[in-house]
Amino acid sequence: MNSKKILAVLFAVMFLVMVGFGIIIPVLPFYAEDLGASPAQLGLLMAVYSLMQFIFSPMWGRVSDRIGRKPVLLIGIAGLSLSFFLMAFATQLWMLFAARIVGGLLSAANMPTVMAYVADITSEENRSKGMGIIGASVGLGFIFGPAIGGVFSEENLATPFLLAGTSSVITFFLVMFFLKESLSSDSEAVQKKRPSLLQALKEPAAPLFLLQWFVSISLAGLEATFAYFAYDKAGLGTVQLGYIFMIMGFAGALVQGGLVGRMTKKFGEGNVIQIGIITSIIGFTLILFVNSFLTAAVFLSIFGIGNGLIRPSVSSLLTKQAKSGYGQVTGLLSSFDSLGRIIGPPLGGLLYGLAIFMPYVSGAILSVIALGIYYIYVKKMRAESV
C-alpha cells in the first residue's frame, strides 16, 4: 500500500475517532446532570479526560516507538470504544468518572501514534501535507460528531454513547484489516537509542512544545466562552452558534487538508507557523467587533484558518528535527496540547467574568507570546548550526 492510500486510511480512522468523540459533546452535560452531577462535578468530568491525555500521551508515544504503531493504535481505539459503552450503561455518577478516566488513559494513544505513523511514511518534503490531512480529518469529525449526537439524543440520552462506541468498533476493525505496521526493524533499532523524556525537552526544538501549549490555551479559552460572548454581543442562539462553529471547522479543515502542504513546500514550516499565529491574532482582534451572525462566522473562520496552519506545521518541524523516536515527540506534543485544554476553559471563564472581551484580548496576547517563542526557537537553531 503506497503512502497516499495509507494516508486515506489514517484519515478515515481519525475521522471516525473524532466523530465518536464529538457525538457525546452536546449530550454529556445533560447525561451527567441526570445522574446527579453538579456544575462543579461536570467541570471535573470534562477535565479528567484531558488530564489523563496529558499524563499518558508521552507514554503511549514511547510505547509505539518500542512495539510498533499498529498495536498501540488498536489499544487506543479499543479503550475509546470501551469508555463509550461504559458511559452508555452508567447508572451512577462515579461510573461516568471511571469511564472518562479509562477513555482518557487509553485513547491518549490515538493522536500521537497516528502522527508518528504519518512521520514514518512521509518524506520530509510531504510531512506537513500528511500532518495537515490528519488535522483536517479531526476537524471534520468534530463538525459531524456533535450534529449526529444532537439528532440521536432526542429519544434517549444513552443512544449517542452507543453510536460512539459502535463507531469506535468499526474503526478498530478498519485499523486491524487495512493498516500495516509502519515501524521497520531498522527504525526499531534507531528507537532503542532514543534519549529520555527530559533530554527530549532540552533539545533545541523544545520551544515548539511551549508554543503549541500557548496556542492550545488560547483556543480552549475561546471555545469555552464564545457562546456567551456571541449571545451578549449579537443575541445569537445555540442553533446559530452550531452553524458558526461548523463554518469555522470547515474553514480550518480545508486549510489543513489542502493548503498547509502547499504553503510549507513554498515557504517552509517556520514561515507558515508565523503566518498562522499572525492570522490568529487578527482573528482574536476581529472577534471583539462581532455584532451579527455574519461577522461572527467570518471573524471566527479567520481565527480558525490561522489556527489550522499552526499544529500541522509544528508537528512536521518537530518530527523532522527529532533526535528521538517520532512517537515520543508526537506524544509530548499531544501532552502539551491537552495541558492547554485543561487550563484554557477555566482561565477563559475567569477572564470572561471580569470583562466579556478579556478572553479574546488574552488570546491575542498569548498568540503574541507564542510568536516570541518561535523567534527564541529560531535563535536556538541558529546557535546549534554554528
KEKE-3310 file (N, C-alpha, C; in steps of 0.2 Angstrom, whole numbers, plus 5000, padded with zeros to 4 digits):
npx = (5004:5003:5009:4999:4987:4988:4988:4975:4967:4971:4966:4952:4952:4955:4945:4933:4936:4936:4923:4915:4920:4915:4901:4896:4898:4888:4879:4884:4884:4870:4867:4876:4870:4858:4862:4865:4875:4883:4887:4900:4905:4903:4912:4924:4922:4923:4937:4944:4947:4955:4966:4970:4974:4985:4994:4997:4999:5013:5019:5012:5016:5030:5029:5024:5035:5043:5036:5028:5017:5004:4999:4998:4989:4977:4975:4972:4960:4952:4951:4944:4932:4927:4926:4915:4904:4904:4900:4887:4880:4880:4874:4877:4885:4899:4902:4902:4913:4923:4923:4927:4940:4946:4944:4951:4964:4967:4964:4973:4983:4980:4981:4995:5001:4995:5000:5014:5014:5011:5023:5032:5029:5030:5039:5051:5048:5035:5029:5022:5010:5005:5003:4994:4983:4978:4975:4964:4955:4952:4946:4935:4928:4924:4915:4904:4902:4896:4884:4877:4876:4867:4855:4852:4850:4838:4828:4833:4845:4856:4858:4867:4880:4880:4881:4893:4902:4900:4904:4918:4921:4920:4930:4941:4942:4944:4957:4963:4962:4966:4977:4994:5009:5020:5032:5048:5061:5073:5071:5066:5078:5084:5076:5079:5090:5085:5084:5080:5064:5067:5078:5074:5066:5075:5081:5085:5073:5063:5056:5045:5036:5031:5026:5015:5008:5004:4996:4986:4980:4974:4965:4956:4951:4944:4934:4927:4920:4914:4901:4893:4898:4894:4881:4879:4884:4878:4866:4865:4859:4859:4857:4862:4875:4879:4880:4889:4901:4902:4905:4917:4925:4925:4932:4945:4947:4948:4959:4969:4968:4971:4979:4990:5000:5005:5009:5019:5028:5032:5035:5041:5040:5042:5039:5026:5020:5022:5014:5002:5000:5000:4989:4979:4980:4975:4962:4957:4957:4948:4936:4932:4924:4912:4895:4884:4877:4884:4896:4901:4903:4912:4923:4927:4930:4942:4950:4950:4956:4969:4973:4972:4984:4994:4996:4999:5011:5019:5020:5026:5038:5044:5045:5054:5066:5068:5078:5074:5063:5049:5036:5038:5040:5028:5019:5023:5020:5006:5003:5006:4997:4985:4987:4985:4972:4966:4969:4964:4949:4944:4952:4948:4934:4936:4942:4932:4922:4927:4928:4919:4926:4939:4944:4947:4956:4966:4969:4974:4986:4992:4995:5004:5014:5017:5022:5034:5040:5043:5052:5063:5065:5070:5082:5089:5091:5099:5110:5114:5118:5129)
npy = (4994:5011:5027:5037:5030:5024:5036:5039:5029:5032:5045:5041:5034:5043:5052:5045:5042:5054:5058:5049:5054:5067:5065:5064:5076:5087:5080:5075:5084:5085:5072:5068:5077:5071:5060:5066:5076:5090:5107:5110:5097:5092:5100:5094:5082:5084:5089:5078:5069:5076:5078:5064:5062:5071:5066:5053:5053:5055:5043:5033:5037:5034:5020:5016:5018:5008:4995:4996:5005:5000:4990:4999:5009:5001:4997:5010:5014:5003:5006:5018:5014:5006:5015:5023:5013:5010:5022:5023:5013:5018:5020:5027:5042:5040:5030:5036:5045:5035:5029:5040:5042:5029:5030:5042:5038:5027:5031:5041:5036:5037:5050:5054:5042:5041:5052:5050:5038:5045:5052:5042:5037:5047:5058:5071:5082:5081:5080:5090:5091:5078:5078:5089:5083:5074:5083:5089:5079:5077:5089:5089:5078:5083:5092:5084:5075:5081:5086:5074:5068:5077:5075:5062:5061:5065:5055:5046:5049:5040:5034:5042:5038:5024:5024:5031:5022:5011:5016:5017:5004:5000:5007:5001:4988:4993:4998:4986:4977:4985:4992:4992:4988:5002:5004:4999:4986:4992:5005:5002:4999:5011:5018:5012:5019:5030:5046:5051:5057:5069:5073:5075:5086:5096:5098:5108:5111:5111:5123:5123:5115:5122:5133:5127:5124:5137:5141:5131:5134:5147:5144:5135:5143:5152:5143:5139:5151:5158:5156:5162:5175:5178:5178:5188:5199:5199:5192:5179:5162:5145:5136:5145:5147:5134:5132:5142:5137:5126:5131:5138:5126:5119:5129:5128:5114:5114:5122:5114:5102:5105:5117:5119:5110:5114:5127:5125:5119:5129:5140:5135:5127:5135:5148:5147:5144:5156:5164:5158:5161:5175:5177:5171:5180:5192:5187:5185:5198:5204:5197:5204:5213:5208:5208:5202:5187:5185:5192:5186:5173:5175:5181:5172:5161:5167:5166:5152:5148:5153:5146:5133:5132:5131:5119:5107:5111:5113:5100:5094:5100:5097:5083:5082:5087:5078:5070:5059:5045:5046:5044:5047:5061:5066:5062:5069:5082:5081:5080:5092:5099:5094:5099:5112:5112:5109:5120:5131:5132:5135:5147:5155:5157:5163:5175:5180:5183:5194:5203:5204:5204:5200:5186:5186:5196:5192:5180:5185:5191:5179:5173:5182:5180:5166:5168:5175:5165:5157:5164:5163:5150:5149:5157:5148:5137:5142:5145:5132:5127:5134)
npz = (5000:4995:5001:4999:4999:5012:5020:5017:5023:5037:5038:5037:5049:5060:5057:5060:5074:5079:5076:5084:5096:5096:5095:5108:5114:5114:5123:5135:5146:5150:5152:5162:5172:5174:5181:5193:5193:5199:5193:5196:5197:5184:5177:5182:5177:5163:5163:5168:5158:5149:5158:5159:5146:5145:5154:5150:5136:5131:5136:5129:5116:5117:5119:5107:5099:5103:5102:5091:5079:5075:5085:5096:5092:5090:5104:5109:5102:5105:5119:5119:5113:5123:5134:5129:5129:5142:5148:5142:5148:5161:5178:5189:5195:5198:5189:5177:5179:5180:5167:5159:5164:5161:5147:5143:5148:5139:5126:5124:5117:5103:5095:5096:5091:5078:5072:5073:5064:5052:5051:5049:5037:5027:5017:5021:5013:5011:5023:5031:5023:5025:5039:5039:5033:5042:5052:5046:5045:5059:5062:5053:5059:5071:5067:5061:5072:5084:5078:5074:5087:5093:5086:5088:5102:5105:5107:5117:5129:5131:5119:5109:5115:5113:5099:5097:5103:5094:5082:5086:5087:5073:5068:5074:5068:5055:5056:5060:5049:5038:5039:5039:5049:5052:5057:5054:5056:5055:5059:5072:5078:5078:5087:5099:5104:5108:5117:5134:5141:5148:5142:5129:5130:5132:5120:5105:5098:5107:5112:5103:5108:5119:5113:5106:5117:5122:5111:5112:5124:5122:5111:5118:5128:5120:5114:5126:5130:5119:5116:5126:5124:5110:5112:5121:5114:5101:5102:5098:5096:5101:5090:5079:5083:5082:5068:5066:5072:5064:5051:5054:5057:5045:5037:5044:5042:5028:5025:5032:5025:5012:5009:5018:5016:5003:5006:5015:5007:4999:5007:5018:5035:5046:5042:5039:5051:5058:5050:5052:5066:5066:5059:5068:5078:5072:5070:5083:5087:5078:5083:5094:5088:5084:5079:5073:5065:5053:5054:5065:5060:5050:5056:5066:5057:5051:5062:5064:5052:5053:5065:5060:5052:5061:5070:5061:5055:5066:5071:5060:5059:5071:5070:5060:5065:5075:5088:5094:5095:5084:5089:5103:5102:5096:5105:5116:5111:5110:5123:5128:5121:5127:5140:5138:5135:5147:5155:5148:5147:5161:5164:5153:5157:5169:5166:5157:5166:5173:5162:5147:5135:5138:5137:5123:5121:5129:5122:5111:5116:5121:5109:5104:5113:5109:5096:5100:5106:5095:5089:5098:5097:5084:5085:5094:5086:5076:5083:5086:5074:5071)
capx = (5000:5008:5008:4993:4982:4989:4985:4967:4965:4973:4961:4946:4952:4954:4938:4928:4938:4933:4915:4913:4921:4911:4894:4894:4899:4881:4874:4887:4882:4863:4868:4879:4865:4853:4865:4866:4881:4883:4891:4907:4907:4903:4918:4929:4921:4926:4944:4948:4948:4961:4971:4973:4978:4991:4999:4998:5001:5020:5020:5010:5021:5036:5027:5023:5042:5046:5032:5025:5011:4998:4996:4996:4983:4972:4974:4969:4953:4948:4949:4939:4925:4925:4923:4908:4899:4903:4895:4880:4876:4881:4868:4879:4890:4906:4903:4904:4920:4928:4923:4931:4947:4948:4944:4957:4970:4969:4963:4978:4987:4977:4983:5002:5003:4994:5005:5020:5013:5012:5030:5036:5028:5030:5046:5052:5045:5027:5027:5017:5004:5002:5000:4988:4977:4976:4972:4958:4950:4950:4941:4928:4925:4921:4909:4899:4900:4890:4877:4874:4874:4861:4849:4850:4849:4831:4824:4836:4852:4861:4859:4874:4886:4880:4883:4900:4905:4899:4909:4925:4922:4921:4937:4946:4942:4947:4964:4966:4962:4968:4983:5000:5014:5024:5039:5053:5066:5079:5069:5066:5085:5086:5072:5082:5095:5081:5085:5075:5060:5070:5083:5070:5064:5081:5083:5084:5067:5059:5052:5039:5031:5028:5022:5009:5004:5000:4991:4980:4976:4970:4959:4952:4948:4939:4929:4923:4917:4912:4894:4891:4900:4890:4874:4879:4886:4874:4860:4865:4857:4863:4857:4866:4881:4881:4882:4896:4907:4903:4908:4924:4928:4926:4937:4951:4949:4950:4966:4974:4968:4973:4983:4996:5006:5007:5012:5025:5033:5034:5038:5044:5036:5043:5035:5019:5019:5022:5008:4996:5000:4998:4981:4975:4980:4970:4955:4955:4956:4941:4931:4930:4919:4906:4889:4879:4879:4889:4903:4904:4905:4918:4929:4929:4934:4949:4954:4951:4961:4976:4975:4973:4990:5000:4998:5002:5017:5023:5021:5031:5045:5047:5047:5060:5072:5068:5083:5071:5058:5043:5031:5040:5040:5021:5016:5024:5016:4999:5003:5006:4990:4980:4988:4982:4964:4964:4970:4961:4942:4943:4955:4943:4928:4938:4943:4925:4918:4930:4925:4917:4931:4945:4947:4950:4962:4971:4970:4979:4992:4995:4997:5010:5019:5019:5026:5040:5043:5045:5059:5068:5067:5074:5088:5092:5093:5105:5116:5116:5121:5136)
capy = (5000:5017:5032:5040:5025:5024:5042:5039:5025:5036:5050:5038:5032:5049:5055:5041:5043:5061:5058:5046:5059:5073:5063:5064:5083:5090:5076:5073:5088:5083:5065:5069:5080:5066:5056:5070:5080:5097:5111:5109:5090:5092:5103:5089:5076:5086:5090:5072:5066:5080:5076:5058:5063:5075:5062:5047:5054:5054:5036:5029:5038:5030:5013:5015:5018:5002:4989:4997:5009:4997:4988:5004:5012:4996:4998:5017:5014:4999:5009:5023:5011:5003:5020:5025:5009:5011:5028:5022:5009:5020:5021:5031:5047:5038:5026:5041:5047:5029:5028:5045:5040:5024:5033:5047:5035:5023:5035:5046:5033:5038:5055:5054:5036:5042:5057:5046:5034:5049:5054:5036:5035:5053:5061:5077:5087:5080:5079:5095:5089:5072:5081:5093:5079:5071:5088:5090:5073:5078:5095:5087:5073:5087:5095:5080:5072:5085:5086:5067:5067:5081:5072:5055:5062:5067:5049:5043:5052:5035:5032:5044:5034:5018:5026:5032:5015:5007:5020:5015:4997:5000:5010:4996:4983:4996:4998:4979:4974:4989:4996:4988:4992:5007:5004:4994:4984:4997:5011:5000:4999:5018:5020:5010:5024:5037:5049:5051:5062:5075:5075:5077:5093:5100:5098:5115:5111:5110:5128:5122:5112:5128:5137:5124:5125:5144:5141:5127:5138:5152:5141:5132:5148:5154:5138:5139:5157:5161:5155:5168:5181:5179:5180:5195:5204:5199:5189:5173:5157:5138:5134:5149:5145:5127:5134:5146:5133:5122:5135:5138:5119:5118:5133:5125:5108:5115:5124:5109:5096:5106:5122:5119:5106:5118:5133:5123:5117:5135:5145:5132:5126:5141:5154:5145:5144:5163:5166:5155:5164:5182:5177:5170:5187:5196:5184:5187:5206:5205:5194:5209:5218:5204:5211:5198:5180:5185:5194:5180:5167:5177:5183:5165:5157:5169:5163:5145:5147:5154:5140:5127:5132:5130:5112:5103:5114:5112:5093:5092:5103:5093:5076:5082:5088:5074:5066:5054:5042:5050:5043:5051:5068:5067:5061:5075:5087:5080:5081:5100:5101:5093:5103:5119:5112:5109:5127:5136:5134:5139:5153:5159:5158:5168:5182:5182:5185:5200:5208:5199:5205:5198:5180:5187:5200:5187:5175:5188:5191:5173:5172:5186:5176:5161:5171:5177:5158:5154:5168:5160:5143:5151:5159:5142:5133:5145:5144:5125:5126:5137)
capz = (5000:4995:5006:4998:5002:5019:5022:5016:5029:5043:5038:5039:5056:5064:5056:5064:5081:5081:5076:5090:5102:5095:5096:5115:5117:5116:5127:5141:5152:5152:5154:5169:5176:5176:5186:5199:5193:5200:5188:5198:5195:5177:5175:5184:5172:5157:5164:5170:5152:5146:5162:5158:5140:5147:5158:5146:5129:5130:5137:5123:5110:5118:5118:5100:5096:5105:5100:5084:5079:5075:5091:5101:5090:5092:5111:5110:5099:5110:5125:5117:5112:5130:5138:5127:5131:5150:5149:5139:5153:5168:5182:5194:5193:5198:5184:5172:5180:5179:5160:5157:5166:5156:5140:5143:5148:5134:5120:5124:5112:5096:5091:5095:5087:5071:5069:5072:5058:5046:5050:5047:5030:5023:5016:5024:5009:5011:5030:5033:5020:5029:5046:5038:5031:5049:5056:5043:5047:5066:5061:5050:5064:5076:5064:5061:5078:5088:5074:5075:5094:5094:5082:5091:5109:5107:5110:5123:5130:5130:5112:5106:5118:5110:5092:5098:5104:5088:5078:5088:5085:5066:5067:5077:5063:5050:5058:5061:5042:5032:5041:5041:5053:5048:5060:5051:5060:5055:5063:5079:5081:5080:5093:5106:5105:5110:5124:5139:5140:5150:5136:5123:5132:5132:5113:5103:5095:5113:5112:5099:5113:5123:5108:5105:5123:5122:5106:5114:5130:5119:5108:5123:5131:5115:5113:5132:5131:5113:5116:5130:5120:5104:5114:5124:5109:5095:5103:5094:5100:5100:5083:5075:5086:5079:5061:5066:5073:5058:5046:5056:5057:5038:5035:5046:5038:5021:5026:5034:5020:5005:5009:5023:5012:4998:5009:5018:5002:4996:5012:5024:5040:5050:5040:5039:5058:5059:5046:5056:5073:5065:5057:5074:5082:5068:5071:5090:5087:5075:5086:5098:5085:5082:5080:5069:5063:5048:5057:5070:5056:5046:5061:5069:5052:5050:5068:5063:5047:5057:5070:5057:5049:5066:5073:5056:5054:5072:5071:5054:5061:5077:5068:5055:5069:5081:5089:5097:5091:5082:5094:5109:5100:5095:5112:5120:5108:5112:5130:5129:5119:5132:5146:5136:5135:5154:5158:5144:5149:5167:5163:5149:5161:5174:5162:5155:5172:5174:5157:5142:5130:5141:5134:5117:5122:5132:5117:5106:5120:5121:5102:5103:5116:5105:5091:5103:5107:5089:5087:5103:5094:5078:5088:5097:5080:5073:5088:5086:5067:5071)
cpx = (5004:5005:5001:4987:4982:4986:4977:4964:4966:4967:4954:4946:4951:4948:4933:4930:4935:4926:4912:4914:4916:4903:4892:4895:4893:4877:4877:4884:4875:4863:4870:4874:4860:4855:4867:4872:4880:4887:4898:4910:4907:4909:4924:4928:4924:4934:4948:4951:4955:4967:4974:4977:4985:4996:5001:5000:5008:5022:5018:5014:5027:5035:5027:5030:5045:5042:5029:5019:5005:4995:4994:4990:4977:4970:4970:4962:4949:4946:4944:4932:4923:4922:4916:4903:4898:4899:4888:4876:4877:4875:4870:4884:4897:4907:4905:4911:4925:4928:4927:4938:4950:4949:4950:4964:4972:4969:4969:4983:4986:4981:4991:5004:5001:4999:5012:5020:5014:5020:5034:5035:5028:5038:5046:5048:5037:5025:5021:5010:5001:4999:4994:4982:4974:4972:4965:4953:4948:4945:4935:4924:4921:4915:4903:4897:4895:4884:4873:4872:4868:4855:4847:4849:4842:4827:4827:4843:4858:4863:4866:4880:4886:4883:4891:4904:4905:4904:4916:4926:4924:4928:4942:4947:4945:4955:4967:4967:4965:4974:4989:5005:5019:5032:5043:5058:5072:5077:5068:5073:5087:5082:5075:5087:5091:5083:5079:5070:5063:5075:5079:5067:5069:5084:5081:5077:5061:5054:5045:5034:5027:5024:5015:5004:5000:4995:4984:4976:4972:4964:4954:4948:4942:4933:4924:4919:4913:4904:4891:4892:4896:4883:4874:4880:4881:4867:4859:4863:4861:4863:4862:4873:4884:4883:4888:4902:4908:4907:4916:4928:4929:4932:4944:4953:4951:4958:4971:4974:4971:4979:4990:5001:5009:5011:5019:5031:5036:5038:5042:5039:5036:5039:5028:5016:5018:5015:5002:4995:4997:4991:4977:4975:4975:4963:4953:4953:4949:4935:4928:4924:4913:4900:4883:4882:4884:4896:4906:4907:4912:4924:4932:4932:4941:4953:4955:4956:4968:4978:4976:4980:4996:5001:5001:5009:5022:5025:5026:5038:5048:5049:5053:5066:5073:5075:5081:5066:5052:5037:5032:5038:5032:5017:5017:5020:5009:4998:5002:4999:4985:4980:4984:4974:4962:4964:4965:4954:4941:4946:4951:4937:4930:4938:4936:4921:4921:4927:4924:4922:4938:4948:4950:4956:4968:4973:4975:4986:4996:4998:5004:5016:5022:5023:5033:5044:5046:5052:5064:5070:5072:5081:5092:5095:5099:5111:5118:5120:5128:5141)
cpy = (5006:5022:5036:5036:5024:5030:5042:5035:5029:5042:5047:5036:5037:5052:5051:5041:5049:5062:5055:5051:5065:5071:5065:5071:5086:5086:5075:5078:5086:5076:5064:5072:5075:5061:5060:5074:5087:5101:5110:5102:5089:5095:5098:5083:5078:5086:5083:5069:5069:5078:5070:5058:5066:5070:5056:5047:5052:5046:5032:5031:5034:5022:5011:5015:5011:4996:4990:5002:5006:4994:4993:5008:5007:4997:5005:5017:5009:5002:5015:5020:5009:5009:5023:5020:5009:5017:5027:5018:5012:5022:5026:5036:5044:5033:5030:5043:5041:5028:5034:5044:5035:5026:5037:5043:5031:5026:5040:5043:5035:5044:5055:5048:5038:5047:5054:5042:5039:5051:5048:5035:5041:5055:5068:5083:5087:5079:5083:5093:5083:5074:5085:5089:5076:5077:5090:5085:5074:5084:5093:5082:5078:5091:5091:5076:5075:5085:5079:5066:5071:5078:5066:5055:5063:5061:5047:5046:5046:5033:5035:5040:5028:5019:5027:5026:5011:5010:5018:5008:4996:5002:5005:4991:4986:4996:4990:4976:4978:4993:4991:4992:4996:5007:4998:4992:4989:5003:5009:5000:5006:5020:5018:5014:5030:5040:5049:5057:5069:5078:5078:5085:5098:5101:5105:5116:5112:5116:5127:5119:5117:5132:5134:5124:5132:5144:5137:5131:5143:5150:5138:5137:5151:5150:5138:5145:5160:5161:5161:5174:5183:5181:5187:5201:5205:5195:5182:5167:5150:5136:5138:5148:5138:5128:5138:5142:5128:5125:5136:5132:5118:5122:5130:5119:5109:5117:5118:5103:5098:5112:5122:5115:5110:5124:5131:5121:5124:5140:5142:5132:5132:5147:5153:5146:5152:5166:5164:5159:5171:5182:5175:5176:5191:5193:5185:5194:5207:5202:5199:5213:5214:5207:5208:5191:5181:5187:5189:5174:5169:5178:5176:5161:5160:5166:5156:5144:5148:5148:5134:5126:5130:5123:5108:5105:5113:5104:5091:5094:5099:5086:5076:5083:5084:5070:5059:5051:5047:5050:5047:5058:5070:5066:5067:5081:5087:5081:5089:5102:5100:5097:5110:5118:5111:5116:5132:5138:5138:5146:5158:5161:5163:5175:5184:5185:5192:5206:5203:5199:5202:5192:5181:5191:5196:5182:5178:5189:5185:5171:5176:5182:5170:5163:5172:5170:5156:5158:5165:5153:5144:5152:5152:5137:5136:5144:5137:5124:5129:5133)
cpz = (5000:5000:5006:5001:5009:5023:5022:5022:5035:5043:5040:5047:5061:5063:5060:5072:5083:5081:5082:5096:5102:5096:5103:5118:5119:5121:5134:5147:5154:5155:5161:5174:5178:5181:5192:5199:5195:5194:5190:5196:5188:5174:5176:5179:5165:5158:5165:5164:5149:5151:5161:5151:5141:5150:5154:5139:5127:5131:5131:5117:5111:5117:5111:5096:5098:5102:5093:5085:5079:5081:5096:5099:5091:5099:5112:5108:5103:5116:5124:5117:5119:5134:5136:5129:5139:5151:5147:5145:5161:5172:5188:5192:5193:5192:5177:5173:5178:5171:5157:5158:5161:5149:5139:5143:5142:5127:5119:5118:5105:5093:5090:5090:5079:5068:5068:5066:5052:5045:5048:5039:5025:5022:5019:5020:5010:5018:5032:5030:5023:5035:5045:5037:5037:5052:5053:5045:5055:5066:5059:5055:5069:5074:5064:5067:5082:5085:5075:5082:5096:5092:5086:5099:5110:5110:5117:5124:5130:5123:5108:5109:5114:5102:5092:5099:5098:5083:5079:5086:5078:5065:5069:5071:5056:5050:5057:5054:5037:5033:5043:5045:5049:5051:5058:5057:5061:5060:5071:5082:5083:5086:5100:5108:5108:5116:5128:5138:5142:5145:5130:5124:5132:5124:5110:5100:5101:5114:5108:5103:5117:5119:5107:5111:5124:5117:5108:5120:5127:5115:5113:5126:5127:5115:5120:5133:5125:5113:5120:5126:5114:5106:5117:5119:5103:5096:5099:5099:5098:5093:5078:5077:5083:5072:5061:5067:5067:5052:5048:5056:5049:5035:5037:5043:5031:5020:5027:5029:5014:5005:5012:5019:5007:5000:5012:5013:4999:5001:5017:5030:5045:5048:5040:5047:5060:5056:5050:5063:5072:5063:5063:5078:5079:5070:5078:5091:5084:5079:5091:5095:5082:5084:5077:5068:5058:5050:5062:5065:5052:5050:5064:5064:5051:5056:5066:5057:5049:5061:5066:5053:5054:5068:5067:5055:5059:5072:5066:5056:5066:5074:5063:5059:5075:5081:5093:5093:5090:5087:5101:5108:5100:5101:5116:5118:5110:5119:5132:5127:5124:5138:5144:5137:5142:5157:5155:5146:5155:5167:5159:5153:5166:5171:5160:5160:5174:5169:5151:5136:5132:5138:5127:5116:5124:5127:5112:5109:5120:5115:5101:5107:5112:5099:5094:5104:5101:5087:5092:5100:5088:5080:5091:5091:5076:5077:5087:5079:5067:5073)
residu = (MET:ASN:SER:LYS:LYS:ILE:LEU:ALA:VAL:LEU:PHE:ALA:VAL:MET:PHE:LEU:VAL:MET:VAL:GLY:PHE:GLY:ILE:ILE:ILE:PRO:VAL:LEU:PRO:PHE:TYR:ALA:GLU:ASP:LEU:GLY:ALA:SER:PRO:ALA:GLN:LEU:GLY:LEU:LEU:MET:ALA:VAL:TYR:SER:LEU:MET:GLN:PHE:ILE:PHE:SER:PRO:MET:TRP:GLY:ARG:VAL:SER:ASP:ARG:ILE:GLY:ARG:LYS:PRO:VAL:LEU:LEU:ILE:GLY:ILE:ALA:GLY:LEU:SER:LEU:SER:PHE:PHE:LEU:MET:ALA:PHE:ALA:THR:GLN:LEU:TRP:MET:LEU:PHE:ALA:ALA:ARG:ILE:VAL:GLY:GLY:LEU:LEU:SER:ALA:ALA:ASN:MET:PRO:THR:VAL:MET:ALA:TYR:VAL:ALA:ASP:ILE:THR:SER:GLU:GLU:ASN:ARG:SER:LYS:GLY:MET:GLY:ILE:ILE:GLY:ALA:SER:VAL:GLY:LEU:GLY:PHE:ILE:PHE:GLY:PRO:ALA:ILE:GLY:GLY:VAL:PHE:SER:GLU:GLU:ASN:LEU:ALA:THR:PRO:PHE:LEU:LEU:ALA:GLY:THR:SER:SER:VAL:ILE:THR:PHE:PHE:LEU:VAL:MET:PHE:PHE:LEU:LYS:GLU:SER:LEU:SER:SER:ASP:SER:GLU:ALA:VAL:GLN:LYS:LYS:ARG:PRO:SER:LEU:LEU:GLN:ALA:LEU:LYS:GLU:PRO:ALA:ALA:PRO:LEU:PHE:LEU:LEU:GLN:TRP:PHE:VAL:SER:ILE:SER:LEU:ALA:GLY:LEU:GLU:ALA:THR:PHE:ALA:TYR:PHE:ALA:TYR:ASP:LYS:ALA:GLY:LEU:GLY:THR:VAL:GLN:LEU:GLY:TYR:ILE:PHE:MET:ILE:MET:GLY:PHE:ALA:GLY:ALA:LEU:VAL:GLN:GLY:GLY:LEU:VAL:GLY:ARG:MET:THR:LYS:LYS:PHE:GLY:GLU:GLY:ASN:VAL:ILE:GLN:ILE:GLY:ILE:ILE:THR:SER:ILE:ILE:GLY:PHE:THR:LEU:ILE:LEU:PHE:VAL:ASN:SER:PHE:LEU:THR:ALA:ALA:VAL:PHE:LEU:SER:ILE:PHE:GLY:ILE:GLY:ASN:GLY:LEU:ILE:ARG:PRO:SER:VAL:SER:SER:LEU:LEU:THR:LYS:GLN:ALA:LYS:SER:GLY:TYR:GLY:GLN:VAL:THR:GLY:LEU:LEU:SER:SER:PHE:ASP:SER:LEU:GLY:ARG:ILE:ILE:GLY:PRO:PRO:LEU:GLY:GLY:LEU:LEU:TYR:GLY:LEU:ALA:ILE:PHE:MET:PRO:TYR:VAL:SER:GLY:ALA:ILE:LEU:SER:VAL:ILE:ALA:LEU:GLY:ILE:TYR:TYR:ILE:TYR:VAL:LYS:LYS:MET:ARG:ALA:GLU:SER:VAL)
# end
